[in-house]
Amino acid sequence: MVQEEAAAVVVELGVKRGEPSLVAPAEETTKGVYFLSNLDQNIAVIVQTVYCFTADGAAACAALRGSLSRVLVHYYPLAGRLAVSGEGKLVVDCTGEGAVFVDAESDCAMADIGDITRPDPSVLCELVYSVPGAKNVLEMPLLAAQVTKFKCGGFVLGLAINHCMFDGVGAMQFVNSWGETARGVPLSVPPALDRAVLRARHPPQVAFPHHEFAQIEDGDGSPGQDDEPLLHRSFRFNAESIARVKALVGGGRGWTTFEALAGFVWSTRTRALGMGPARQSKLLFAVDGRPRLSPPLPAGYFGNAIVLTCAACAAGELSLERAVRLVRGAVETVTDEYMRSAVDYFEATRARPSLASTLLITAWSRLPFRSADFGWGPPAAYGPAALPEREVALFLSCGGEGGGVRVLLGLPAAAMAEFERLVEAATIAC
C-alpha cells in the first residue's frame, strides 16, 4: 500500500473557453416527456470526468462535435432538458435542443495537469464546463462536453453528465457509443431506451425495511467534526496489500477485492473518526442490478440500474472481519425482489438516503474508462474532476504495472492522521 498526497496546485492552466454552443441530434428525434424511473430520482447530481488524449486537439474538436450530433440520434433524451412532472418527479422534456459543447484552449502542456487520479478541483474544474449562475440541476444541461486543446498538441475531453440519466455502466456505454460513432462503426450496444421496465407497482409492495434511508441520530458524546476542513489523501492498494487485507479478514471465504477493501475502509474510517462504541456506523454502496433483475434488463439499458444497499453496526463492534461479512451480506441482499421493493419504497415515501454517521463508497474501479476510443486510441489518463465529499470514499482503478485500486477520501486532519496510521499498520506490518 502506498499513501499519496492529494495533488498540489503547481500551475494555473489558464484555460480560455469559447462561447458555449448547442449540438443537436443530426436527425429529427422523438419529442415529448421521457419517463425516469424511481432509481433515477435520488441521484440528480452532475458527475464530472476528464479524458486526456495525445492526439491533435484542433482536428479532434470538429470530429467530436460532429460525432456527438450523430450519436445523440440514438441517445436523444440527452438533448432535452430536465423538468418536474405534475406528481413532483423528475422527467426529461425531449426538446431536441441539444447538448452543450465548448471549445477551449490552454497555453500549458497537458503534462502540467498532474496526476488526475488524485484530482485537484482547482485545476480540473477548468477542463469541465459548468453553467455560470445555475441554481439547480433544472438549469443545467443533461450533458456538457468541453474540448480543451493544449500547446503540446494534446487535448482533454471534459464531460459533465447528470447522474439521473445513467449510472456508471450506462455512462460508459454512451461514451463507447460516441467513440464508435466517431470511428464510423455501428454501435456495438445500442441503447435500450424504455425505462418503464422499472416502473413502480400499483399499489406499491414494500417487502424490505430499506435501512439505507434510516436516519442515525447523533448525541453519543463522539467528537463533532462536521465543521472541520478536510484533508484529502489517495491510498493505492496493490495486489500484495489487497492480499494482506484479505488475510487479515480470514475465514477462508474467498472474499472479493471490493468486499475486503470496502469492509477495511469502513471499519478503519470509523475507528479513525473516534466514534463512540455505542454509536451506529453505516455503510452505503451501490450494486448493479442488471443481472439481478428477473428477467434481466436488456443489454444497453439506458438508465440507472443500481440500487443502494446498506450495512450498519455499532462502532465498538465493527471489527474488520465483521465489516467484511456485513458487506457481503449487503451485496447478497440485492435480489430482484429487493430492487422491486426499493422502487416501490420510493413511490410510497419519496425518501432520500440518509448520510448521517454514514460512509458512501462509490466504486469506479471496474468501469472501463480506457475503452473510450474516439479514433486516437485509449486515453492516456482519465479520472474524476472533483474530490469526494465528507461522507464519500471513491474507489478508482490503478493503471500501469501492478494495477490495484486507489482509494480517495477526505477526513479532518486528526482523523486522517489516525486513518493513515491504521492503514499502514494493517497493510505493511502484518
Phi, psi and omega in degrees: 000133178240123177268133185232142175293148168298145185301138178266152179286119180243348182202147171265126184290335178059045182289131176249117181267142168281180179291132176299142176229165180258134175250108181270160175304144184291342179229165176298135182234169182299135177252165178116194185270130179252126185287135171247134183285171177295337177286345178269345195286322188271002185233041178278068178236155181273126177255126184247129178225156179230145178230124182259130179233147181267004181284173180292115183293327182297315179288327183295324184300311180294321180295319181290321178297312181296317181289330175296317178301321182285321182288335178292344173298321179279324183252049189300332178301332179294343178272000179264199182224147181289142179215173178244129182283173178298336178264013174082018179254156176286137173221172175248128172272105185281082181277337183075010185291335171118164172278158179273137180229133182231129175262127184221166177211156180228147177278356182268171170272153183297332179296338181291347179296326184089197183275106185282354173282351170238076196295140170247103185302328181296338176265308188289337179296338177290342186261358180231135184274132172237139182290120181298132175077003180295129184269336181201177186292340178292341180260009181245147175292156177289334178216128172231132181237132176237129176251115181251119180268139181248158185294340178284351181104343179278178179211161177238130172263115178253127183244137172236110186235136177286125184298337180293345180277326175191160176275188183300318179297313180294322179297318179291327175297320178295312180300319178295321178295320176299316178298317178297320178297319178296327180275355177078028178244155180296155178293125179288329179226087178298148182290139171263106193275343188282109179267000180297342178296345179246026174294151176291153176279154179234117357286163178301145180237093182269112186251358182228156182287336178053066181292350178299338180267356185289138178269124176266124182279139174277189174105027179256011179090004178291152181295137178278127184229009186295333183263358181282142176295153183262143164258135177254134178226153177245132181238120178263122175255108178274182184301322182292315182289328175295319177298323179293319177298316179298322179294324178295325178295315179072196176089344178058035186260007180062050183299140174284162178300318179296313180303313183294312182288322179297314178296321180294312181295319180298307183293321181291317178297319179300316177295317183296328180282351179067035179298140176302147187299333181270350183286136178285134174245132186241145175241133173239141171203161184265143175240134178287119183269000184306310181277354186264340178284152180231113357289159179300152176296150180295152176302139180080016180308124185264089181164180178278122177242021179259150175228140178284137172237163195223145169226145181215151182197148172299136186304322182290346181252004188270073172288166178301312182300317181294321180299315182293320178296322178293323176298313179299317179299322179294321177297315183291340178294332188281101177238179175304314181297320180295316182294318177297321179295321178297318177299316181288327179299315178295322180300321185276332189241335188056032183286157174241143179301139178270139178250011177293132181051038190233144168249126176254117178264124176252112186259105174259004189292342180257000182281136187275066182299328183289350179276003179284088186244111180260012181118355180242019182083181182292158178295146177289333178202159182197161178164183178284159179257003182222158177274154178296150176281180188304321187265009192241140167240132183251125176262123178238151175281149176259121175279183177079189184295132177094331179057217180106196183231135175258129179251123181243127179206166178237139179216156170302158190305311182295318179293324179294320178299319179289322177299315179300318180297316182293321179296314180297318180297321184283323188262346179246309183267061179219000000 
